Amino acid sequence: MNPLDTAVGFSSSFLFVPATRPERFMKALDSGADGVIIDLEDAVGEDEKGQARTAIRSAWPSFSPEQKRRLVIRSNSPGSHFYAADLILAQELDIGCLLIPKSESLDQINGAAQILPNTAIIPMIETALGLHRLDEIANSEQVLRLALGNLDLQADLGMVCDPQETELQTARFRIVLASRLAQIAPPIDGVTPSTDDIERITDDAQRAKRMGFGGKLCIHPKQVGLVKAAFMPTAEELSWAERVIAADKTSKGGAVKLDGRMIDRPVVLLAQRTLAIAGKP
């Protein structure tokens, strides 16, 4: 099994659901979200961690193979007392994808990969140390893509951000850059705390797309549709992508001009990604 063969590799919308609420697991899968993150960390109190793992273990056989490919489990952080038990659970269930919060080193990711050889890993960058070691984390074993923990990163850096989180622009750029240099899938942007501010959710998602992110984390089903719509290619973008692919085929991979612009391999890859997001072959 290829650990990176998971349905969430290029997904644009990820919905969190608390591991202590198993009655919501199927609802989350039916919400329209591309990926569902069953959360063992922030959404679960310290005295409920064992109960949360039991809930996942009990529900796992009820998921179809296709549903399991859309599921991600967020463990507790590597420095916590709960992390080892989370890895044991992930190993027992042979999960497809693990989101590791507060990822801060290559050793942490490679250690998890050694225990979970069939599991794709999404390191979550939400501390100063994680941001400092961004390149080594992005190049660790079995890393599918990176995710930004924007609220925790603000807290760790002592920031007081404006509504647009202007102060985090540099961090966002660095995560996109590190992902590209490591040749992994575009990263996943952090959450929008408001569940009712449609304009804010939409603006945040559109900013993420403009900056090169490939997806966004959602904390409520109401956010999912707005995020998916923001990341969906426009008709103009799809037309451009189709013409790029056609020109590339005609030139058999050689240099060719389209609309006065040279079509090289990065442009072709961008066109392929655009069509993949839209579900076009």
N, C-alpha and C positions, 0 to 999 in steps of 0.2 A: 504493500500500500504506500503510495506517495503521500507524505504528510502534508504537502501543499495542494493536494487534490481535494479542495473543499469549495463548497458553493459560495463561501463568503469572501473569496479572494478578490473579487472586484465589486462586491456589494456596496450600495450607496447608503442604505438605511439600516441601523442597528438599534433594536429596542431592548432596553433593560427590563428584566422582570425579577423580583426578589425570589431567591431559592426557597424561602419559607412560604411562598404562595403557589403551590403546585396546581391549584385550580385555575391559575392564570397562564400556565405554560402553553396550553393549546390555543387559548385566546390570543396570546402574543404571536404564535405561529400563524394564526389566521388574520392578523392585523394588517397584513400587506407588507410588513417589514421584510427586507431581504435576509437579515440575520437576527436571531434572538439571543441575547446574552443573559444567561441565568446567573444571577449575581450572588456570590457567597461573601462579598466584602462589605461595602458601605451600607447595603440595604438590609444587612443581617446583624442583629445585636450579638454581643460576645457570648451571651448565654444561650444563643440559638444556633450556633455554628453546627453543632452535631445534628440537630434537628433538620437543618437546611441540607446537609449532605445526605441524610436519610431520605428526604423528600426527592432529591434528584435521583438517588439510587432506585427508589420505588417507581418513579415515573419513567425511567429510561426505557424499559421494555415496551412501553406503549407508543414510542415514537417510531415512525416508519424510517427506512434508510434515507429517504429524501429529506425528511425533517431533521434527522441527525446531522446531515451535511449542512444544515442552516443554523445549527445550534452552536453556541460558544459558551463556555463556562468561565466566568471571572473568578479566579481564586482570590484568596487573601494575599497580602504582600509577602514577598520572600523573607522579610525580617520579622514576620509575625509568628505567634505560637501556633497558628492554625494552618500554615502553609503546607507542612509535610502531609497532614491528613488530607488536604485538598488534592495534592499530587497523587496520593494513594488512590483516592476516589477516581481521578482522571485516568489513572492506569487501569484500574479495575473495569471501568466502563469503555476503555479504549476510545476516548472522545476524539472528535475530529479537530477541534480548535480550542486552545486555551488562551485567555486574556490574562496577562500577568500585570497587576497594578504596581505602580511605584517601581518599575524596572530600573535598575541602576548599574548593571554591569554585564559584561559578556559571560562571566562565570555563572551568574544566575540563570541566564537563558540557556546556555549550553548544558547546565546541570539538569534543567527541566527536560531538555531535548533528549538527554541520555536516558532518563527514566521513561519518557514518552516518545519513542521513536516513530510512532505513527501519527503524531499530533502536530498540527500547525500551531505556531505560537504568534500571538500579537502582544508585543511589549507595550505597556502603557507608560508614556513619558509624563510624569507629573511632579517631579522634584528637580531641584537645581542640579543634583548629581547626575540624574538621568539625562538631563539636557546636556550637561558637560560631556557625558560619555556616549552621546548620541550615535556617533559613527560606529563604535564597536558594538553597540547594541543592535543596530540595524544590520550588521554583518554577522550576527550570531547564527547558530545552527537553527534551521527550521523556521526562521522568521518569515511570516507571510506578509505582514505589513505592520506599520507602527500606528499607535493611537495616541491622541493628546488628551491628558486629563487636565483641562484648562482651569477648573476651579481649584484643584489641589495645588497646581503649579503656582497660581496666583498667591495662595496662602503661604506656600513654602518660600516664595521670593519676597513676601511682605508687600505685595502689590495691592493697590486699590484701583481697579480698572474702571474705565468709563463703560457705558452700555455696549459700545462696539469692541471692547477689549483691545483698543489700539495698542496698549502697552505690551500685548502678547504677539504683535505682528512679527517681530524678529524670531521668536520661538517657533511660530508657525512656519515661517520661511525655512528655518533650519531643519525642521522635521521633514518638509517636502524635499529639500535638497538632499538630506541624508538618505531618504528613501530612493531617490533617483540614482544617486551614486552607488548605492548597494544593489540596484537593479531589482528592487522588490516592488510590490503593488503600491499604488498611491496610498498615503496614510488616511486615517479616519480622524476627523475633527471632533472636538469635544462637545459637550452638551450646551443647550440653551436652557437656563433655569426656568424661564417662563413657559407654561403650557398653554396659555391663552393668547399671548401676544403674537398674532399671526404675522404681522409685519416684521417683528424682531426675529422670529424663527426663520422666516423666508430670507431676510437679509443676511442672517448668519450663515445659512446654507449656501446662498449665492456667493458670499465672500469666500467660503471654503472652496467652492468649485473654481472660482477665479484664481485662487492661490495655488491650485494644483492638488488639493485634497481629492480623494476618490469617494469619500463617504462621510457620514456624520452620526454621532451617537444621539439617541432619542431616549427621553425619560417618560414619555407618555404616548399612547397610540395616536393621539391627536396630532402629534408632530410628524408622524411617519409620512403621510401623504404630502405634506409641504416639503419635506426633505427630498423625497423621491422626485417630485416635480422639479425642484431646483437643480438636481443633478442630471435630470434627463436631457439629452442633447436636443437642441432646437432643430427645426426643419432645415435651417440654413447649415447648421453644423453637420447634420446627417448627409445633406446633399454634397457638401464639401468632402466629407469622409469617403463617400461612395465614388466620387470622381478621382480622389487620390488613389484609392485601391485599383480602380480601373486603369488609371495611367501607369501605375506600378506594374500591373500585369502586362500591359501593352509593351512596356520597356523591358520586361523580364528582369526587373530588379536593377536596371541600369539607370543612369542619371536622366532625369526628364523634367521639363518645366510645366507648371500648371499655374494659370493666372499670374504669370510673370515671376513665379517663385520656384526655386529648385526643390524637387521632391527627393529627399534623402531618407535614410532608414528611420531616424527619429520621427520624421513627419508621417511615414507610413505606419509606424507603431502607434502614434497618436490617433490616426484615422481608424486603425483596427480597434483601439480601446473605445473610441466613440461609438462604433457600430456594436461592439460587445455590450456596452452599457444599455444600448437601445434594444438589445436582444436580437440583433440582425447578424446573420452569418457572415 
